[in-house]
Amino acid sequence: MQKIFNSLKPYSLLLAGGLLLAAGILLSVFFTPISNSPERIVFALKSYSGWMALFFLCLLSPAIEETAFRLWLLNKKWIKYLSCCLFALFSLGSSENVFFVAGVMICYIYLIFFLKNKKYRQILLIALTSTIFSLAHIGNFTNIVSFYAAIPCYLGVSCVCCWLVIRWSFFAAIIFHGLWNFCILGINGYWGTFNNEKIIFENSSYTATIQRVSAFTTQQSLIEKNTIKLNRYTASSALSLLIKDGQFDVIDNGENLAFFSISVTSKDTTVPIDFAADYIKQMNLRIDTSVVEKTVYILTVADTSLFAHATAQGAATTTFNLLAENIGERTNNIVRADTTLETDKTFNIDLVEILKTANRFSQDPDKTTTLLQQKYGLALIAQKELRTQLTIFDF
C-alpha cells in the first residue's frame, strides 16, 4: 500500500479527473433516467436572471466551494481552520444523518491536523473532500438516479481542481470550476445561441414568431385575446402559461433550459387566438393528463372587524380573485376566492402585507391559515377535490 501511495504523482489526479469527467459525460449522453419531475436546479435556473446565474453559479459558488474543499492544499495553519469550518457546513448539507456527518468530520480533523505522513494525508483528504463535494450537490436533484449518474462528473471536477491547486494555484481551480459551470449551462442552451434562430409560421388565424434568446433577456408576459407576447420563457414554461386555466392544474416538468421569445398576432380580431396546439407540435412538447385528489383552499372573510371594508360601489370578486391567486402562488397551494362575497362592496386590501405574510410561511399552509385569520380576518377553508392535472414534458 505504501508503494502505491508513494508512486502516485500529481498528474495522476489530472488523469483520474479526465477519465471521470469522460465517464460522467458519456453517462449524461447515453443514460437519461426517466423522471416525473425536473431537477431542483432546473426550477431555480428558470427563475434566475442570467446575471444572477452568472454571479452565483460561475463566480460566488466556485469561490466558496474551492475554499471549503481545496484551500487546505495550500497547507497553511490558518487556512486549515477556515477550510475545516466551511467543510463542516457543506458536510451538514450533504446528509441529514448526524452520525454520518460526525464520522466525516472526525476523519477530516484527524487527517488534516494529526496525520503526520504528508503523502497519505494529501491522498486521503483528496478522496474524502471529493466525496463530500459530490454529496453536497445532491440538493440539485429531484431524481436520485440522476444524481448517481452525475457523481463521476463531480468527482472529476474535484480531481482536476486539486491538481490545479497543487500544480498551478488556488485561483486557477476557481477559474476552472467557474468555467465548467458556465459551459454546462451553455451546453443546455442557457446562454442562448450565436445566431438565435427564428421560426416564423402562420395560418388563416394568426402569425407567430418564435426566437431563441439568452438568459440575460428581460422576462415579459402578455396574453390577451388577439395578442400573445412571451419573452424569456422555456418552451414548457411558455406552454404552461398558454394553457393556464383554473379548472385544472398545469405542471411544468420541462428539463430544457433554452429560452424563447414568442410573439403571436391574430389576423381576425373578433376570434381569440388558439395557438397552443400548433405550439406543442412546433416545440416538440408532450402533455400527460391525470386525475388526482388535492387539497383546495377557499379564501373568504371570517372576521369583518379585522378586515376593514368600504361600502362604496366596487367589484369585490375581482379583487378577491387576484388575492386568492397570489396567495396560492406564494403558498404553493390551490386557492380560490369565495364566490358568495357581496359584489357591491370594495375591499381595502393591503395586498403587499398580506402576501408577505403568506410568503413567510410558504412551506407551512396550516401556519399560514392561522396567521391570515388572526391578523387579517381572512380564512382559508380546506377541502378535498378531484383535479385534472396536465403535466408538460419536453424532449
C-alpha positions as CSV (number, residue, x, y, z in Angstrom):
1,M,0.0,0.0,0.0
2,Q,2.8,2.4,0.9
3,K,4.5,1.7,-2.5
4,I,1.2,2.5,-4.3
5,F,0.9,5.8,-2.4
6,N,4.5,6.8,-3.0
7,S,4.2,6.0,-6.7
8,L,1.3,8.4,-7.2
9,K,2.3,11.6,-9.0
10,P,0.3,14.9,-9.2
11,Y,-0.5,14.3,-12.9
12,S,-2.3,11.1,-11.7
13,L,-5.0,13.5,-10.4
14,L,-5.4,15.1,-13.8
15,L,-5.6,11.7,-15.5
16,A,-8.2,10.5,-12.9
17,G,-10.2,13.7,-13.3
18,G,-10.2,13.4,-17.1
19,L,-11.3,9.8,-17.0
20,L,-14.1,10.6,-14.5
21,L,-15.3,13.6,-16.5
22,A,-15.4,11.5,-19.7
23,A,-17.4,8.8,-17.9
24,G,-19.8,11.4,-16.5
25,I,-20.3,12.9,-19.9
26,L,-20.9,9.5,-21.5
27,L,-23.5,8.8,-18.8
28,S,-25.3,12.0,-19.4
29,V,-25.4,11.4,-23.2
30,F,-26.4,7.8,-23.3
31,F,-28.2,7.4,-20.0
32,T,-31.1,9.7,-19.2
33,P,-33.1,8.4,-16.3
34,I,-36.9,8.7,-16.6
35,S,-38.2,11.3,-14.2
36,N,-41.7,12.6,-13.4
37,S,-40.3,15.9,-12.2
38,P,-37.4,18.1,-13.2
39,E,-34.3,18.6,-11.1
40,R,-34.4,21.3,-8.5
41,I,-31.6,23.2,-10.1
42,V,-33.7,23.4,-13.3
43,F,-36.5,25.1,-11.3
44,A,-34.0,27.6,-9.9
45,L,-32.4,28.4,-13.2
46,K,-35.7,29.1,-14.8
47,S,-36.4,31.8,-12.2
48,Y,-32.8,33.2,-12.1
49,S,-31.9,36.1,-14.3
50,G,-28.8,35.5,-16.5
51,W,-26.7,37.9,-14.4
52,M,-27.8,36.3,-11.2
53,A,-26.9,32.8,-12.5
54,L,-23.5,34.1,-13.8
55,F,-22.7,35.6,-10.4
56,F,-23.9,32.8,-8.1
57,L,-23.0,29.8,-10.2
58,C,-19.9,30.9,-12.1
59,L,-18.3,33.3,-9.6
60,L,-19.5,33.1,-6.0
61,S,-20.3,29.3,-5.8
62,P,-17.0,28.2,-7.3
63,A,-15.0,30.5,-4.9
64,I,-16.9,29.2,-1.8
65,E,-16.7,25.6,-2.8
66,E,-13.0,25.7,-3.7
67,T,-12.3,27.4,-0.3
68,A,-14.2,24.6,1.5
69,F,-12.8,21.7,-0.4
70,R,-9.5,22.6,-1.9
71,L,-7.9,25.5,0.1
72,W,-6.4,23.1,2.6
73,L,-3.9,22.0,-0.1
74,L,-2.1,25.3,0.4
75,N,-1.0,23.8,3.8
76,K,-1.1,26.9,6.0
77,K,-2.3,26.7,9.6
78,W,-5.0,29.4,9.5
79,I,-6.2,28.0,6.2
80,K,-6.8,24.6,7.8
81,Y,-9.1,26.2,10.4
82,L,-11.1,28.1,7.7
83,S,-11.4,25.1,5.5
84,C,-12.5,22.9,8.5
85,C,-15.4,25.3,9.3
86,L,-16.6,25.5,5.7
87,F,-16.2,21.8,5.2
88,A,-18.3,21.2,8.2
89,L,-21.1,23.4,6.8
90,F,-21.0,21.5,3.5
91,S,-21.0,18.2,5.3
92,L,-24.1,19.1,7.1
93,G,-25.8,20.0,3.8
94,S,-24.7,16.7,2.2
95,S,-26.6,14.4,4.6
96,E,-29.3,14.6,7.2
97,N,-27.7,11.7,9.1
98,V,-25.9,13.3,12.1
99,F,-23.8,10.2,12.7
100,F,-22.5,10.2,9.1
101,V,-21.6,13.9,9.4
102,A,-19.9,13.4,12.8
103,G,-17.9,10.5,11.3
104,V,-16.9,12.6,8.3
105,M,-15.7,15.5,10.5
106,I,-13.8,13.2,12.8
107,C,-11.9,11.7,9.8
108,Y,-11.3,15.2,8.3
109,I,-10.0,16.6,11.6
110,Y,-7.7,13.6,12.1
111,L,-6.3,13.8,8.6
112,I,-5.8,17.5,8.4
113,F,-4.4,18.1,11.9
114,F,-2.9,14.8,13.2
115,L,-1.8,12.5,10.4
116,K,1.9,13.1,10.0
117,N,2.6,11.4,6.7
118,K,2.1,14.2,4.2
119,K,1.6,11.8,1.2
120,Y,-1.0,9.8,3.0
121,R,-2.7,12.9,4.3
122,Q,-3.0,14.5,0.9
123,I,-4.3,11.5,-0.9
124,L,-6.8,10.6,1.8
125,L,-8.0,14.2,2.1
126,I,-8.5,14.5,-1.6
127,A,-10.6,11.3,-1.6
128,L,-12.7,12.5,1.4
129,T,-13.2,16.1,0.2
130,S,-14.0,14.9,-3.4
131,T,-16.7,12.5,-2.0
132,I,-18.3,15.2,0.2
133,F,-18.1,17.7,-2.7
134,S,-20.2,15.3,-4.8
135,L,-22.7,14.6,-2.0
136,A,-23.0,18.3,-1.3
137,H,-24.7,18.7,-4.7
138,I,-27.4,16.2,-4.0
139,G,-29.8,19.1,-3.3
140,N,-29.6,20.0,-7.1
141,F,-31.6,16.8,-7.9
142,T,-35.1,15.6,-7.6
143,N,-34.4,12.2,-9.0
144,I,-31.7,10.3,-7.0
145,V,-30.8,8.2,-10.1
146,S,-29.8,11.4,-11.9
147,F,-27.6,12.3,-9.0
148,Y,-25.8,9.0,-9.1
149,A,-25.3,9.5,-12.9
150,A,-23.7,12.9,-12.2
151,I,-21.3,11.7,-9.5
152,P,-18.4,10.9,-11.9
153,C,-18.5,14.5,-13.2
154,Y,-18.4,15.9,-9.7
155,L,-15.5,13.6,-8.7
156,G,-13.7,14.5,-12.0
157,V,-14.1,18.3,-11.4
158,S,-12.8,17.8,-7.8
159,C,-9.7,15.9,-9.0
160,V,-8.9,18.4,-11.7
161,C,-9.3,21.3,-9.3
162,C,-7.0,19.6,-6.8
163,W,-4.4,19.1,-9.5
164,L,-4.7,22.8,-10.4
165,V,-4.1,23.9,-6.8
166,I,-1.1,21.6,-6.5
167,R,0.4,22.4,-9.9
168,W,-0.6,26.0,-10.5
169,S,-2.6,28.0,-7.9
170,F,-5.8,28.1,-5.9
171,F,-7.2,30.8,-8.2
172,A,-6.7,28.5,-11.2
173,A,-9.0,26.0,-9.6
174,I,-11.7,28.7,-9.0
175,I,-11.4,29.8,-12.7
176,F,-11.7,26.2,-14.0
177,H,-14.7,25.5,-11.7
178,G,-16.5,28.7,-12.8
179,L,-15.8,27.9,-16.5
180,W,-17.1,24.3,-16.0
181,N,-20.4,25.6,-14.6
182,F,-20.6,28.2,-17.4
183,C,-20.0,25.6,-20.1
184,I,-22.6,23.2,-18.6
185,L,-25.2,25.9,-18.7
186,G,-24.2,26.8,-22.2
187,I,-24.5,23.2,-23.4
188,N,-28.0,23.2,-22.1
189,G,-28.9,26.4,-24.0
190,Y,-29.0,28.7,-21.0
191,W,-26.8,31.5,-22.6
192,G,-28.6,31.4,-26.0
193,T,-27.0,30.7,-29.4
194,F,-24.8,32.8,-31.7
195,N,-27.4,33.1,-34.4
196,N,-30.6,33.0,-32.2
197,E,-32.5,31.1,-34.8
198,K,-36.0,32.4,-35.6
199,I,-39.1,30.4,-36.5
200,I,-42.0,32.1,-38.4
201,F,-45.2,30.4,-39.2
202,E,-48.8,31.4,-39.9
203,N,-52.2,30.2,-40.8
204,S,-55.5,31.8,-41.6
205,S,-56.0,32.9,-37.9
206,Y,-52.6,34.3,-36.8
207,T,-48.9,34.9,-37.5
208,A,-46.4,33.6,-35.0
209,T,-42.7,34.2,-34.4
210,I,-40.5,32.1,-32.1
211,Q,-36.9,33.1,-31.5
212,R,-34.2,31.8,-29.2
213,V,-33.0,34.3,-26.6
214,S,-30.4,34.3,-23.8
215,A,-31.0,34.1,-20.1
216,F,-29.9,37.8,-19.9
217,T,-33.1,38.9,-21.7
218,T,-35.8,40.6,-19.6
219,Q,-38.8,38.4,-18.9
220,Q,-42.2,39.6,-20.3
221,S,-45.7,38.1,-20.2
222,L,-48.7,39.3,-22.1
223,I,-51.6,37.0,-23.1
224,E,-54.6,38.8,-24.5
225,K,-57.5,37.8,-26.8
226,N,-55.7,38.9,-30.0
227,T,-52.0,39.2,-28.9
228,I,-49.5,37.0,-27.2
229,K,-46.1,38.2,-26.2
230,L,-43.9,36.0,-24.1
231,N,-40.2,36.8,-23.6
232,R,-37.5,34.7,-21.8
233,Y,-39.6,31.6,-21.2
234,T,-38.5,28.0,-21.8
235,A,-40.7,26.1,-24.3
236,S,-42.5,24.2,-21.5
237,S,-42.9,27.3,-19.2
238,A,-44.5,29.2,-22.1
239,L,-46.9,26.4,-22.7
240,S,-47.9,26.3,-19.1
241,L,-49.0,30.0,-19.4
242,L,-50.8,29.4,-22.7
243,I,-53.0,26.6,-21.3
244,K,-53.4,28.0,-17.8
245,D,-56.9,27.6,-16.6
246,G,-58.4,27.5,-13.1
247,Q,-60.3,24.3,-13.9
248,F,-57.1,22.2,-14.0
249,D,-53.6,22.2,-12.7
250,V,-50.6,22.7,-15.0
251,I,-47.3,21.3,-14.0
252,D,-44.1,22.3,-15.9
253,N,-41.8,19.3,-16.0
254,G,-39.6,20.6,-18.8
255,E,-35.9,20.0,-18.4
256,N,-34.7,22.1,-21.3
257,L,-33.1,25.5,-20.3
258,A,-33.2,27.1,-23.7
259,F,-35.2,30.4,-23.6
260,F,-37.5,31.8,-26.2
261,S,-39.3,34.9,-27.3
262,I,-42.8,34.2,-28.6
263,S,-45.0,36.7,-30.4
264,V,-48.4,35.9,-31.9
265,T,-50.7,38.3,-33.6
266,S,-54.3,37.5,-34.6
267,K,-55.5,38.1,-38.2
268,D,-59.1,38.2,-37.1
269,T,-59.6,40.4,-34.0
270,T,-63.1,39.0,-33.4
271,V,-61.7,35.5,-32.7
272,P,-59.4,34.6,-29.7
273,I,-56.0,33.2,-30.6
274,D,-55.9,29.4,-30.4
275,F,-52.2,28.9,-30.6
276,A,-51.4,26.1,-28.0
277,A,-52.0,23.0,-30.3
278,D,-49.7,24.3,-33.0
279,Y,-47.1,25.4,-30.5
280,I,-47.0,21.9,-28.9
281,K,-46.2,20.4,-32.3
282,Q,-43.7,23.1,-33.3
283,M,-41.7,22.8,-30.0
284,N,-42.0,19.0,-29.7
285,L,-43.8,19.0,-26.3
286,R,-46.0,16.4,-24.7
287,I,-48.9,16.8,-22.3
288,D,-49.9,13.9,-20.0
289,T,-53.4,14.1,-18.3
290,S,-54.2,12.6,-15.0
291,V,-56.8,13.0,-12.2
292,V,-55.6,13.4,-8.7
293,E,-57.1,14.2,-5.3
294,K,-55.8,17.5,-3.9
295,T,-56.5,19.9,-1.1
296,V,-58.1,23.1,-2.4
297,Y,-58.3,26.2,-0.2
298,I,-61.3,28.6,-0.4
299,L,-60.4,32.2,0.6
300,T,-63.1,34.1,2.4
301,V,-63.6,36.7,5.1
302,A,-64.1,35.2,8.6
303,D,-63.9,38.4,10.7
304,T,-65.1,41.6,9.2
305,S,-63.9,43.6,12.2
306,L,-60.3,42.7,11.3
307,F,-60.8,43.0,7.6
308,A,-61.8,46.6,7.0
309,H,-64.0,47.4,4.0
310,A,-65.9,50.3,2.5
311,T,-69.5,50.3,1.3
312,A,-68.8,52.2,-1.9
313,Q,-69.7,50.6,-5.3
314,G,-67.0,48.2,-6.5
315,A,-66.2,44.7,-7.5
316,A,-65.0,42.7,-4.5
317,T,-64.9,39.5,-6.5
318,T,-62.2,40.8,-8.9
319,T,-60.0,41.9,-6.1
320,F,-60.6,38.7,-4.2
321,N,-59.8,36.5,-7.2
322,L,-56.5,38.4,-7.5
323,L,-55.7,37.9,-3.8
324,A,-56.6,34.2,-3.9
325,E,-54.4,33.6,-7.0
326,N,-51.4,35.4,-5.4
327,I,-51.7,33.6,-2.1
328,G,-52.0,30.3,-4.0
329,E,-48.7,31.1,-5.8
330,R,-47.0,32.1,-2.6
331,T,-48.1,29.1,-0.6
332,N,-47.7,26.5,-3.4
333,N,-51.4,25.6,-3.0
334,I,-54.6,25.8,-5.0
335,V,-56.6,28.8,-3.6
336,R,-59.9,30.0,-4.9
337,A,-61.9,33.1,-3.9
338,D,-65.3,32.7,-2.2
339,T,-67.8,33.4,-4.9
340,T,-70.6,34.2,-2.4
341,L,-68.9,37.5,-1.4
342,E,-71.1,40.6,-1.8
343,T,-70.1,42.1,-5.2
344,D,-71.3,45.6,-4.3
345,K,-68.5,46.2,-1.8
346,T,-64.9,47.3,-2.3
347,F,-62.4,45.7,0.0
348,N,-59.4,47.9,1.0
349,I,-56.8,45.2,0.9
350,D,-53.2,45.8,1.7
351,L,-52.0,43.2,-0.8
352,V,-48.3,43.7,-0.1
353,E,-48.6,43.0,3.6
354,I,-50.9,40.0,3.2
355,L,-48.6,38.4,0.5
356,K,-45.6,39.0,2.8
357,T,-47.4,37.0,5.5
358,A,-48.3,34.2,3.0
359,N,-44.7,34.1,1.7
360,R,-43.2,33.9,5.1
361,F,-44.9,30.6,5.7
362,S,-44.9,29.2,2.2
363,Q,-43.9,25.8,3.4
364,D,-46.5,25.6,6.2
365,P,-50.1,26.0,4.9
366,D,-51.6,25.4,8.4
367,K,-49.5,28.2,10.0
368,T,-50.3,30.5,7.0
369,T,-54.0,29.8,7.5
370,T,-53.9,30.7,11.2
371,L,-51.8,33.8,10.7
372,L,-54.0,35.2,7.9
373,Q,-57.1,34.7,10.1
374,Q,-55.7,36.2,13.3
375,K,-54.1,39.2,11.6
376,Y,-56.4,40.0,8.7
377,G,-59.7,38.2,9.4
378,L,-59.2,36.0,6.3
379,A,-60.0,32.3,6.3
380,L,-58.5,29.6,4.1
381,I,-61.0,26.7,4.3
382,A,-59.5,23.4,3.1
383,Q,-61.5,20.9,1.2
384,K,-60.6,17.8,-0.9
385,E,-61.3,17.9,-4.7
386,L,-60.5,15.7,-7.7
387,R,-58.4,17.8,-10.0
388,T,-57.4,17.3,-13.6
389,Q,-53.6,17.6,-13.8
390,L,-51.8,18.5,-17.0
391,T,-48.1,17.6,-17.0
392,I,-45.8,19.2,-19.6
393,F,-42.7,17.3,-20.8
394,D,-40.1,18.4,-23.4
395,F,-37.7,16.4,-25.5
